[in-house]
Amino acid sequence: FISSYDNKKKLLEMTQLNSSSDVKVGSEVVTSGLDQVSVKDVSIGKVESVIDYEGNRTILVKPYADFDKISYVTLVGEGK
């Protein structure tokens, strides 16, 4: 999951990934929708770096959106 955003580097930090997960620099990151609240398959950004440490994997993601220019976000889709 997305754990933080580095405002200086403009990168999202995603943590709690298994180190055996198939993630490479340049991979596209999309929402999973597994929480049954968020929308599935929304493009977030691309992987900039992969950091493995003690069986855990952290990835840094360059988001497609410029968060300095976002005021509001509206997602439209089927309700449950």
PyMOL Python script that loads the backbone (N, CA, C, O; Angstrom):
from pymol import cmd

cmd.read_pdbstr("""\
ATOM      1  N   PHE A   1       0.829  -1.183   0.000  1.00  0.00           N
ATOM      2  CA  PHE A   1       0.000   0.000   0.000  1.00  0.00           C
ATOM      3  C   PHE A   1       0.869   1.241   0.000  1.00  0.00           C
ATOM      4  O   PHE A   1       2.050   1.176   0.342  1.00  0.00           O
ATOM      5  N   ILE A   2       0.295   2.364  -0.380  1.00  0.00           N
ATOM      6  CA  ILE A   2       1.037   3.627  -0.395  1.00  0.00           C
ATOM      7  C   ILE A   2       1.172   4.101   1.040  1.00  0.00           C
ATOM      8  O   ILE A   2       0.178   4.339   1.725  1.00  0.00           O
ATOM      9  N   SER A   3       2.418   4.236   1.488  1.00  0.00           N
ATOM     10  CA  SER A   3       2.644   4.613   2.885  1.00  0.00           C
ATOM     11  C   SER A   3       3.033   6.076   3.051  1.00  0.00           C
ATOM     12  O   SER A   3       2.811   6.658   4.113  1.00  0.00           O
ATOM     13  N   SER A   4       3.614   6.681   2.006  1.00  0.00           N
ATOM     14  CA  SER A   4       3.994   8.090   2.137  1.00  0.00           C
ATOM     15  C   SER A   4       4.257   8.697   0.762  1.00  0.00           C
ATOM     16  O   SER A   4       4.305   8.007  -0.257  1.00  0.00           O
ATOM     17  N   TYR A   5       4.426  10.022   0.778  1.00  0.00           N
ATOM     18  CA  TYR A   5       4.750  10.777  -0.429  1.00  0.00           C
ATOM     19  C   TYR A   5       5.897  11.711  -0.096  1.00  0.00           C
ATOM     20  O   TYR A   5       5.814  12.486   0.857  1.00  0.00           O
ATOM     21  N   ASP A   6       6.972  11.642  -0.880  1.00  0.00           N
ATOM     22  CA  ASP A   6       8.118  12.526  -0.693  1.00  0.00           C
ATOM     23  C   ASP A   6       7.896  13.760  -1.566  1.00  0.00           C
ATOM     24  O   ASP A   6       8.041  13.701  -2.787  1.00  0.00           O
ATOM     25  N   ASN A   7       7.546  14.868  -0.931  1.00  0.00           N
ATOM     26  CA  ASN A   7       7.204  16.084  -1.664  1.00  0.00           C
ATOM     27  C   ASN A   7       8.397  16.671  -2.416  1.00  0.00           C
ATOM     28  O   ASN A   7       8.214  17.297  -3.460  1.00  0.00           O
ATOM     29  N   LYS A   8       9.611  16.480  -1.906  1.00  0.00           N
ATOM     30  CA  LYS A   8      10.798  17.000  -2.596  1.00  0.00           C
ATOM     31  C   LYS A   8      11.120  16.182  -3.842  1.00  0.00           C
ATOM     32  O   LYS A   8      11.380  16.736  -4.911  1.00  0.00           O
ATOM     33  N   LYS A   9      11.101  14.848  -3.693  1.00  0.00           N
ATOM     34  CA  LYS A   9      11.427  13.968  -4.819  1.00  0.00           C
ATOM     35  C   LYS A   9      10.227  13.706  -5.719  1.00  0.00           C
ATOM     36  O   LYS A   9      10.381  13.216  -6.838  1.00  0.00           O
ATOM     37  N   LYS A  10       9.023  14.036  -5.229  1.00  0.00           N
ATOM     38  CA  LYS A  10       7.773  13.804  -5.974  1.00  0.00           C
ATOM     39  C   LYS A  10       7.549  12.316  -6.242  1.00  0.00           C
ATOM     40  O   LYS A  10       7.137  11.926  -7.335  1.00  0.00           O
ATOM     41  N   LEU A  11       7.830  11.481  -5.216  1.00  0.00           N
ATOM     42  CA  LEU A  11       7.674  10.034  -5.347  1.00  0.00           C
ATOM     43  C   LEU A  11       6.777   9.482  -4.248  1.00  0.00           C
ATOM     44  O   LEU A  11       6.818   9.943  -3.107  1.00  0.00           O
ATOM     45  N   LEU A  12       5.965   8.488  -4.606  1.00  0.00           N
ATOM     46  CA  LEU A  12       5.173   7.737  -3.643  1.00  0.00           C
ATOM     47  C   LEU A  12       6.011   6.581  -3.126  1.00  0.00           C
ATOM     48  O   LEU A  12       6.769   5.980  -3.888  1.00  0.00           O
ATOM     49  N   GLU A  13       5.888   6.260  -1.843  1.00  0.00           N
ATOM     50  CA  GLU A  13       6.561   5.095  -1.277  1.00  0.00           C
ATOM     51  C   GLU A  13       5.507   4.033  -0.997  1.00  0.00           C
ATOM     52  O   GLU A  13       4.536   4.276  -0.280  1.00  0.00           O
ATOM     53  N   MET A  14       5.711   2.856  -1.571  1.00  0.00           N
ATOM     54  CA  MET A  14       4.804   1.733  -1.341  1.00  0.00           C
ATOM     55  C   MET A  14       5.562   0.669  -0.569  1.00  0.00           C
ATOM     56  O   MET A  14       6.647   0.247  -0.968  1.00  0.00           O
ATOM     57  N   THR A  15       4.972   0.236   0.551  1.00  0.00           N
ATOM     58  CA  THR A  15       5.631  -0.711   1.441  1.00  0.00           C
ATOM     59  C   THR A  15       4.786  -1.965   1.624  1.00  0.00           C
ATOM     60  O   THR A  15       3.688  -2.086   1.083  1.00  0.00           O
ATOM     61  N   GLN A  16       5.329  -2.886   2.398  1.00  0.00           N
ATOM     62  CA  GLN A  16       4.687  -4.146   2.766  1.00  0.00           C
ATOM     63  C   GLN A  16       4.447  -5.046   1.556  1.00  0.00           C
ATOM     64  O   GLN A  16       3.446  -5.759   1.482  1.00  0.00           O
ATOM     65  N   LEU A  17       5.380  -4.999   0.617  1.00  0.00           N
ATOM     66  CA  LEU A  17       5.339  -5.908  -0.523  1.00  0.00           C
ATOM     67  C   LEU A  17       6.253  -7.087  -0.228  1.00  0.00           C
ATOM     68  O   LEU A  17       7.312  -6.917   0.376  1.00  0.00           O
ATOM     69  N   ASN A  18       5.857  -8.258  -0.640  1.00  0.00           N
ATOM     70  CA  ASN A  18       6.690  -9.443  -0.488  1.00  0.00           C
ATOM     71  C   ASN A  18       7.871  -9.325  -1.446  1.00  0.00           C
ATOM     72  O   ASN A  18       7.703  -8.925  -2.598  1.00  0.00           O
ATOM     73  N   SER A  19       9.071  -9.674  -0.968  1.00  0.00           N
ATOM     74  CA  SER A  19      10.268  -9.521  -1.808  1.00  0.00           C
ATOM     75  C   SER A  19      10.260 -10.443  -3.021  1.00  0.00           C
ATOM     76  O   SER A  19      11.052 -10.248  -3.943  1.00  0.00           O
ATOM     77  N   SER A  20       9.382 -11.439  -3.040  1.00  0.00           N
ATOM     78  CA  SER A  20       9.302 -12.316  -4.208  1.00  0.00           C
ATOM     79  C   SER A  20       8.306 -11.790  -5.248  1.00  0.00           C
ATOM     80  O   SER A  20       8.137 -12.402  -6.302  1.00  0.00           O
ATOM     81  N   SER A  21       7.650 -10.667  -4.961  1.00  0.00           N
ATOM     82  CA  SER A  21       6.703 -10.101  -5.921  1.00  0.00           C
ATOM     83  C   SER A  21       7.453  -9.642  -7.172  1.00  0.00           C
ATOM     84  O   SER A  21       8.579  -9.151  -7.090  1.00  0.00           O
ATOM     85  N   ASP A  22       6.817  -9.808  -8.319  1.00  0.00           N
ATOM     86  CA  ASP A  22       7.445  -9.506  -9.606  1.00  0.00           C
ATOM     87  C   ASP A  22       7.254  -8.030  -9.947  1.00  0.00           C
ATOM     88  O   ASP A  22       6.367  -7.668 -10.720  1.00  0.00           O
ATOM     89  N   VAL A  23       8.099  -7.186  -9.356  1.00  0.00           N
ATOM     90  CA  VAL A  23       8.037  -5.744  -9.597  1.00  0.00           C
ATOM     91  C   VAL A  23       9.394  -5.298 -10.112  1.00  0.00           C
ATOM     92  O   VAL A  23      10.429  -5.610  -9.522  1.00  0.00           O
ATOM     93  N   LYS A  24       9.381  -4.568 -11.212  1.00  0.00           N
ATOM     94  CA  LYS A  24      10.629  -4.097 -11.816  1.00  0.00           C
ATOM     95  C   LYS A  24      10.540  -2.594 -12.061  1.00  0.00           C
ATOM     96  O   LYS A  24       9.447  -2.036 -12.170  1.00  0.00           O
ATOM     97  N   VAL A  25      11.692  -1.949 -12.145  1.00  0.00           N
ATOM     98  CA  VAL A  25      11.732  -0.537 -12.518  1.00  0.00           C
ATOM     99  C   VAL A  25      11.044  -0.392 -13.873  1.00  0.00           C
ATOM    100  O   VAL A  25      11.332  -1.139 -14.808  1.00  0.00           O
ATOM    101  N   GLY A  26      10.145   0.563 -13.970  1.00  0.00           N
ATOM    102  CA  GLY A  26       9.389   0.786 -15.196  1.00  0.00           C
ATOM    103  C   GLY A  26       8.021   0.135 -15.202  1.00  0.00           C
ATOM    104  O   GLY A  26       7.196   0.435 -16.065  1.00  0.00           O
ATOM    105  N   SER A  27       7.762  -0.771 -14.232  1.00  0.00           N
ATOM    106  CA  SER A  27       6.448  -1.411 -14.144  1.00  0.00           C
ATOM    107  C   SER A  27       5.378  -0.374 -13.831  1.00  0.00           C
ATOM    108  O   SER A  27       5.622   0.573 -13.083  1.00  0.00           O
ATOM    109  N   GLU A  28       4.194  -0.555 -14.404  1.00  0.00           N
ATOM    110  CA  GLU A  28       3.082   0.341 -14.104  1.00  0.00           C
ATOM    111  C   GLU A  28       2.406  -0.102 -12.811  1.00  0.00           C
ATOM    112  O   GLU A  28       2.258  -1.298 -12.557  1.00  0.00           O
ATOM    113  N   VAL A  29       1.999   0.867 -12.000  1.00  0.00           N
ATOM    114  CA  VAL A  29       1.306   0.599 -10.742  1.00  0.00           C
ATOM    115  C   VAL A  29      -0.147   1.034 -10.907  1.00  0.00           C
ATOM    116  O   VAL A  29      -0.425   2.165 -11.305  1.00  0.00           O
ATOM    117  N   VAL A  30      -1.075   0.121 -10.596  1.00  0.00           N
ATOM    118  CA  VAL A  30      -2.508   0.411 -10.665  1.00  0.00           C
ATOM    119  C   VAL A  30      -3.170   0.018  -9.350  1.00  0.00           C
ATOM    120  O   VAL A  30      -2.628  -0.784  -8.589  1.00  0.00           O
ATOM    121  N   THR A  31      -4.338   0.584  -9.088  1.00  0.00           N
ATOM    122  CA  THR A  31      -5.081   0.215  -7.885  1.00  0.00           C
ATOM    123  C   THR A  31      -5.641  -1.194  -8.050  1.00  0.00           C
ATOM    124  O   THR A  31      -5.957  -1.623  -9.159  1.00  0.00           O
ATOM    125  N   SER A  32      -5.760  -1.910  -6.926  1.00  0.00           N
ATOM    126  CA  SER A  32      -6.233  -3.294  -6.969  1.00  0.00           C
ATOM    127  C   SER A  32      -7.734  -3.417  -6.750  1.00  0.00           C
ATOM    128  O   SER A  32      -8.363  -4.331  -7.284  1.00  0.00           O
ATOM    129  N   GLY A  33      -8.309  -2.516  -5.977  1.00  0.00           N
ATOM    130  CA  GLY A  33      -9.722  -2.627  -5.640  1.00  0.00           C
ATOM    131  C   GLY A  33     -10.012  -3.718  -4.634  1.00  0.00           C
ATOM    132  O   GLY A  33     -11.176  -4.028  -4.381  1.00  0.00           O
ATOM    133  N   LEU A  34      -8.971  -4.314  -4.048  1.00  0.00           N
ATOM    134  CA  LEU A  34      -9.161  -5.426  -3.111  1.00  0.00           C
ATOM    135  C   LEU A  34      -9.883  -5.021  -1.837  1.00  0.00           C
ATOM    136  O   LEU A  34     -10.497  -5.861  -1.179  1.00  0.00           O
ATOM    137  N   ASP A  35      -9.818  -3.744  -1.481  1.00  0.00           N
ATOM    138  CA  ASP A  35     -10.499  -3.301  -0.259  1.00  0.00           C
ATOM    139  C   ASP A  35     -12.001  -3.132  -0.474  1.00  0.00           C
ATOM    140  O   ASP A  35     -12.727  -2.827   0.472  1.00  0.00           O
ATOM    141  N   GLN A  36     -12.471  -3.323  -1.693  1.00  0.00           N
ATOM    142  CA  GLN A  36     -13.875  -3.214  -2.078  1.00  0.00           C
ATOM    143  C   GLN A  36     -14.437  -1.814  -1.845  1.00  0.00           C
ATOM    144  O   GLN A  36     -15.654  -1.625  -1.823  1.00  0.00           O
ATOM    145  N   VAL A  37     -13.558  -0.843  -1.672  1.00  0.00           N
ATOM    146  CA  VAL A  37     -13.968   0.551  -1.529  1.00  0.00           C
ATOM    147  C   VAL A  37     -13.402   1.363  -2.688  1.00  0.00           C
ATOM    148  O   VAL A  37     -14.108   2.169  -3.295  1.00  0.00           O
ATOM    149  N   SER A  38     -12.126   1.147  -2.990  1.00  0.00           N
ATOM    150  CA  SER A  38     -11.488   1.898  -4.070  1.00  0.00           C
ATOM    151  C   SER A  38     -11.772   1.246  -5.419  1.00  0.00           C
ATOM    152  O   SER A  38     -12.138   0.073  -5.500  1.00  0.00           O
ATOM    153  N   VAL A  39     -11.595   2.028  -6.464  1.00  0.00           N
ATOM    154  CA  VAL A  39     -11.831   1.576  -7.830  1.00  0.00           C
ATOM    155  C   VAL A  39     -10.634   0.751  -8.309  1.00  0.00           C
ATOM    156  O   VAL A  39      -9.486   1.094  -8.026  1.00  0.00           O
ATOM    157  N   LYS A  40     -10.903  -0.330  -9.031  1.00  0.00           N
ATOM    158  CA  LYS A  40      -9.856  -1.212  -9.549  1.00  0.00           C
ATOM    159  C   LYS A  40      -9.290  -0.658 -10.864  1.00  0.00           C
ATOM    160  O   LYS A  40      -9.998  -0.022 -11.644  1.00  0.00           O
ATOM    161  N   ASP A  41      -7.998  -0.916 -11.086  1.00  0.00           N
ATOM    162  CA  ASP A  41      -7.304  -0.627 -12.348  1.00  0.00           C
ATOM    163  C   ASP A  41      -7.167   0.861 -12.685  1.00  0.00           C
ATOM    164  O   ASP A  41      -7.162   1.230 -13.860  1.00  0.00           O
ATOM    165  N   VAL A  42      -7.057   1.711 -11.667  1.00  0.00           N
ATOM    166  CA  VAL A  42      -6.756   3.125 -11.905  1.00  0.00           C
ATOM    167  C   VAL A  42      -5.236   3.257 -11.932  1.00  0.00           C
ATOM    168  O   VAL A  42      -4.565   2.867 -10.976  1.00  0.00           O
ATOM    169  N   SER A  43      -4.692   3.798 -13.007  1.00  0.00           N
ATOM    170  CA  SER A  43      -3.240   3.946 -13.134  1.00  0.00           C
ATOM    171  C   SER A  43      -2.725   4.982 -12.142  1.00  0.00           C
ATOM    172  O   SER A  43      -3.251   6.092 -12.062  1.00  0.00           O
ATOM    173  N   ILE A  44      -1.686   4.609 -11.385  1.00  0.00           N
ATOM    174  CA  ILE A  44      -1.097   5.483 -10.372  1.00  0.00           C
ATOM    175  C   ILE A  44       0.211   6.096 -10.878  1.00  0.00           C
ATOM    176  O   ILE A  44       0.420   7.304 -10.761  1.00  0.00           O
ATOM    177  N   GLY A  45       1.084   5.264 -11.436  1.00  0.00           N
ATOM    178  CA  GLY A  45       2.378   5.750 -11.899  1.00  0.00           C
ATOM    179  C   GLY A  45       3.282   4.602 -12.303  1.00  0.00           C
ATOM    180  O   GLY A  45       2.823   3.480 -12.520  1.00  0.00           O
ATOM    181  N   LYS A  46       4.584   4.895 -12.404  1.00  0.00           N
ATOM    182  CA  LYS A  46       5.573   3.880 -12.782  1.00  0.00           C
ATOM    183  C   LYS A  46       6.627   3.742 -11.703  1.00  0.00           C
ATOM    184  O   LYS A  46       6.980   4.711 -11.031  1.00  0.00           O
ATOM    185  N   VAL A  47       7.131   2.509 -11.544  1.00  0.00           N
ATOM    186  CA  VAL A  47       8.143   2.210 -10.536  1.00  0.00           C
ATOM    187  C   VAL A  47       9.466   2.869 -10.931  1.00  0.00           C
ATOM    188  O   VAL A  47       9.973   2.665 -12.034  1.00  0.00           O
ATOM    189  N   GLU A  48      10.014   3.666 -10.004  1.00  0.00           N
ATOM    190  CA  GLU A  48      11.306   4.333 -10.201  1.00  0.00           C
ATOM    191  C   GLU A  48      12.443   3.518  -9.600  1.00  0.00           C
ATOM    192  O   GLU A  48      13.535   3.462 -10.166  1.00  0.00           O
ATOM    193  N   SER A  49      12.189   2.882  -8.445  1.00  0.00           N
ATOM    194  CA  SER A  49      13.222   2.050  -7.823  1.00  0.00           C
ATOM    195  C   SER A  49      12.584   0.999  -6.935  1.00  0.00           C
ATOM    196  O   SER A  49      11.465   1.156  -6.446  1.00  0.00           O
ATOM    197  N   VAL A  50      13.339  -0.088  -6.742  1.00  0.00           N
ATOM    198  CA  VAL A  50      12.912  -1.220  -5.917  1.00  0.00           C
ATOM    199  C   VAL A  50      13.959  -1.422  -4.837  1.00  0.00           C
ATOM    200  O   VAL A  50      15.148  -1.542  -5.133  1.00  0.00           O
ATOM    201  N   ILE A  51      13.520  -1.459  -3.579  1.00  0.00           N
ATOM    202  CA  ILE A  51      14.431  -1.618  -2.445  1.00  0.00           C
ATOM    203  C   ILE A  51      14.038  -2.873  -1.681  1.00  0.00           C
ATOM    204  O   ILE A  51      12.926  -2.962  -1.159  1.00  0.00           O
ATOM    205  N   ASP A  52      14.949  -3.849  -1.612  1.00  0.00           N
ATOM    206  CA  ASP A  52      14.715  -5.077  -0.850  1.00  0.00           C
ATOM    207  C   ASP A  52      15.485  -5.008   0.454  1.00  0.00           C
ATOM    208  O   ASP A  52      16.668  -4.669   0.472  1.00  0.00           O
ATOM    209  N   TYR A  53      14.797  -5.337   1.561  1.00  0.00           N
ATOM    210  CA  TYR A  53      15.439  -5.300   2.868  1.00  0.00           C
ATOM    211  C   TYR A  53      14.782  -6.322   3.781  1.00  0.00           C
ATOM    212  O   TYR A  53      13.594  -6.217   4.085  1.00  0.00           O
ATOM    213  N   GLU A  54      15.549  -7.302   4.214  1.00  0.00           N
ATOM    214  CA  GLU A  54      15.112  -8.324   5.169  1.00  0.00           C
ATOM    215  C   GLU A  54      13.775  -8.966   4.784  1.00  0.00           C
ATOM    216  O   GLU A  54      12.872  -9.070   5.614  1.00  0.00           O
ATOM    217  N   GLY A  55      13.654  -9.391   3.537  1.00  0.00           N
ATOM    218  CA  GLY A  55      12.458 -10.102   3.094  1.00  0.00           C
ATOM    219  C   GLY A  55      11.286  -9.214   2.729  1.00  0.00           C
ATOM    220  O   GLY A  55      10.233  -9.709   2.326  1.00  0.00           O
ATOM    221  N   ASN A  56      11.454  -7.923   2.862  1.00  0.00           N
ATOM    222  CA  ASN A  56      10.399  -6.982   2.485  1.00  0.00           C
ATOM    223  C   ASN A  56      10.854  -6.157   1.293  1.00  0.00           C
ATOM    224  O   ASN A  56      12.049  -5.964   1.068  1.00  0.00           O
ATOM    225  N   ARG A  57       9.900  -5.685   0.551  1.00  0.00           N
ATOM    226  CA  ARG A  57      10.202  -4.887  -0.630  1.00  0.00           C
ATOM    227  C   ARG A  57       9.469  -3.553  -0.525  1.00  0.00           C
ATOM    228  O   ARG A  57       8.285  -3.500  -0.192  1.00  0.00           O
ATOM    229  N   THR A  58      10.190  -2.494  -0.812  1.00  0.00           N
ATOM    230  CA  THR A  58       9.618  -1.150  -0.890  1.00  0.00           C
ATOM    231  C   THR A  58       9.864  -0.652  -2.301  1.00  0.00           C
ATOM    232  O   THR A  58      10.947  -0.845  -2.854  1.00  0.00           O
ATOM    233  N   ILE A  59       8.870  -0.016  -2.880  1.00  0.00           N
ATOM    234  CA  ILE A  59       9.070   0.562  -4.205  1.00  0.00           C
ATOM    235  C   ILE A  59       8.775   2.055  -4.154  1.00  0.00           C
ATOM    236  O   ILE A  59       7.905   2.508  -3.411  1.00  0.00           O
ATOM    237  N   LEU A  60       9.510   2.800  -4.949  1.00  0.00           N
ATOM    238  CA  LEU A  60       9.273   4.226  -5.115  1.00  0.00           C
ATOM    239  C   LEU A  60       8.632   4.423  -6.479  1.00  0.00           C
ATOM    240  O   LEU A  60       9.135   3.943  -7.494  1.00  0.00           O
ATOM    241  N   VAL A  61       7.516   5.136  -6.486  1.00  0.00           N
ATOM    242  CA  VAL A  61       6.694   5.269  -7.687  1.00  0.00           C
ATOM    243  C   VAL A  61       6.598   6.734  -8.102  1.00  0.00           C
ATOM    244  O   VAL A  61       6.269   7.601  -7.293  1.00  0.00           O
ATOM    245  N   LYS A  62       6.888   6.994  -9.369  1.00  0.00           N
ATOM    246  CA  LYS A  62       6.695   8.331  -9.940  1.00  0.00           C
ATOM    247  C   LYS A  62       5.234   8.420 -10.380  1.00  0.00           C
ATOM    248  O   LYS A  62       4.848   7.788 -11.363  1.00  0.00           O
ATOM    249  N   PRO A  63       4.414   9.203  -9.657  1.00  0.00           N
ATOM    250  CA  PRO A  63       2.987   9.256 -10.001  1.00  0.00           C
ATOM    251  C   PRO A  63       2.749   9.981 -11.323  1.00  0.00           C
ATOM    252  O   PRO A  63       3.499  10.877 -11.709  1.00  0.00           O
ATOM    253  N   TYR A  64       1.684   9.567 -12.003  1.00  0.00           N
ATOM    254  CA  TYR A  64       1.291  10.251 -13.233  1.00  0.00           C
ATOM    255  C   TYR A  64       0.742  11.643 -12.923  1.00  0.00           C
ATOM    256  O   TYR A  64       0.889  12.564 -13.726  1.00  0.00           O
ATOM    257  N   ALA A  65       0.117  11.793 -11.768  1.00  0.00           N
ATOM    258  CA  ALA A  65      -0.485  13.073 -11.382  1.00  0.00           C
ATOM    259  C   ALA A  65       0.549  13.988 -10.736  1.00  0.00           C
ATOM    260  O   ALA A  65       1.467  13.525 -10.059  1.00  0.00           O
ATOM    261  N   ASP A  66       0.392  15.268 -10.949  1.00  0.00           N
ATOM    262  CA  ASP A  66       1.200  16.273 -10.262  1.00  0.00           C
ATOM    263  C   ASP A  66       0.385  16.724  -9.054  1.00  0.00           C
ATOM    264  O   ASP A  66      -0.561  17.499  -9.193  1.00  0.00           O
ATOM    265  N   PHE A  67       0.754  16.237  -7.868  1.00  0.00           N
ATOM    266  CA  PHE A  67      -0.031  16.498  -6.667  1.00  0.00           C
ATOM    267  C   PHE A  67      -0.020  17.966  -6.250  1.00  0.00           C
ATOM    268  O   PHE A  67      -0.852  18.384  -5.446  1.00  0.00           O
ATOM    269  N   ASP A  68       0.902  18.744  -6.782  1.00  0.00           N
ATOM    270  CA  ASP A  68       0.909  20.175  -6.486  1.00  0.00           C
ATOM    271  C   ASP A  68      -0.231  20.904  -7.198  1.00  0.00           C
ATOM    272  O   ASP A  68      -0.584  22.025  -6.831  1.00  0.00           O
ATOM    273  N   LYS A  69      -0.800  20.266  -8.212  1.00  0.00           N
ATOM    274  CA  LYS A  69      -1.837  20.918  -9.013  1.00  0.00           C
ATOM    275  C   LYS A  69      -3.220  20.306  -8.817  1.00  0.00           C
ATOM    276  O   LYS A  69      -4.161  20.687  -9.512  1.00  0.00           O
ATOM    277  N   ILE A  70      -3.361  19.371  -7.889  1.00  0.00           N
ATOM    278  CA  ILE A  70      -4.650  18.717  -7.664  1.00  0.00           C
ATOM    279  C   ILE A  70      -5.355  19.370  -6.481  1.00  0.00           C
ATOM    280  O   ILE A  70      -4.784  19.497  -5.398  1.00  0.00           O
ATOM    281  N   SER A  71      -6.591  19.778  -6.699  1.00  0.00           N
ATOM    282  CA  SER A  71      -7.404  20.318  -5.608  1.00  0.00           C
ATOM    283  C   SER A  71      -8.506  19.338  -5.224  1.00  0.00           C
ATOM    284  O   SER A  71      -8.775  19.121  -4.042  1.00  0.00           O
ATOM    285  N   TYR A  72      -9.144  18.745  -6.240  1.00  0.00           N
ATOM    286  CA  TYR A  72     -10.250  17.817  -6.009  1.00  0.00           C
ATOM    287  C   TYR A  72     -10.105  16.628  -6.944  1.00  0.00           C
ATOM    288  O   TYR A  72      -9.579  16.749  -8.050  1.00  0.00           O
ATOM    289  N   VAL A  73     -10.583  15.474  -6.482  1.00  0.00           N
ATOM    290  CA  VAL A  73     -10.607  14.270  -7.305  1.00  0.00           C
ATOM    291  C   VAL A  73     -11.998  13.667  -7.199  1.00  0.00           C
ATOM    292  O   VAL A  73     -12.528  13.509  -6.099  1.00  0.00           O
ATOM    293  N   THR A  74     -12.589  13.331  -8.336  1.00  0.00           N
ATOM    294  CA  THR A  74     -13.885  12.671  -8.350  1.00  0.00           C
ATOM    295  C   THR A  74     -13.760  11.411  -9.190  1.00  0.00           C
ATOM    296  O   THR A  74     -13.331  11.470 -10.342  1.00  0.00           O
ATOM    297  N   LEU A  75     -14.132  10.273  -8.619  1.00  0.00           N
ATOM    298  CA  LEU A  75     -14.148   9.015  -9.356  1.00  0.00           C
ATOM    299  C   LEU A  75     -15.593   8.660  -9.646  1.00  0.00           C
ATOM    300  O   LEU A  75     -16.437   8.675  -8.751  1.00  0.00           O
ATOM    301  N   VAL A  76     -15.871   8.344 -10.887  1.00  0.00           N
ATOM    302  CA  VAL A  76     -17.225   8.011 -11.296  1.00  0.00           C
ATOM    303  C   VAL A  76     -17.240   6.559 -11.725  1.00  0.00           C
ATOM    304  O   VAL A  76     -16.392   6.124 -12.504  1.00  0.00           O
ATOM    305  N   GLY A  77     -18.198   5.815 -11.218  1.00  0.00           N
ATOM    306  CA  GLY A  77     -18.306   4.409 -11.589  1.00  0.00           C
ATOM    307  C   GLY A  77     -19.550   3.808 -10.985  1.00  0.00           C
ATOM    308  O   GLY A  77     -20.385   4.512 -10.416  1.00  0.00           O
ATOM    309  N   GLU A  78     -19.667   2.501 -11.111  1.00  0.00           N
ATOM    310  CA  GLU A  78     -20.820   1.809 -10.556  1.00  0.00           C
ATOM    311  C   GLU A  78     -20.727   1.749  -9.044  1.00  0.00           C
ATOM    312  O   GLU A  78     -19.675   1.418  -8.497  1.00  0.00           O
ATOM    313  N   GLY A  79     -21.802   2.062  -8.374  1.00  0.00           N
ATOM    314  CA  GLY A  79     -21.863   1.956  -6.917  1.00  0.00           C
ATOM    315  C   GLY A  79     -22.232   0.550  -6.500  1.00  0.00           C
ATOM    316  O   GLY A  79     -22.719  -0.244  -7.305  1.00  0.00           O
ATOM    317  N   LYS A  80     -21.997   0.254  -5.249  1.00  0.00           N
ATOM    318  CA  LYS A  80     -22.356  -1.080  -4.746  1.00  0.00           C
ATOM    319  C   LYS A  80     -23.463  -0.968  -3.752  1.00  0.00           C
ATOM    320  O   LYS A  80     -23.911  -1.979  -3.210  1.00  0.00           O
TER     321      LYS A  80
END
""", "prot")
cmd.dss("prot")
cmd.show_as("cartoon", "prot")
cmd.util.cbc("prot")
cmd.orient("prot")
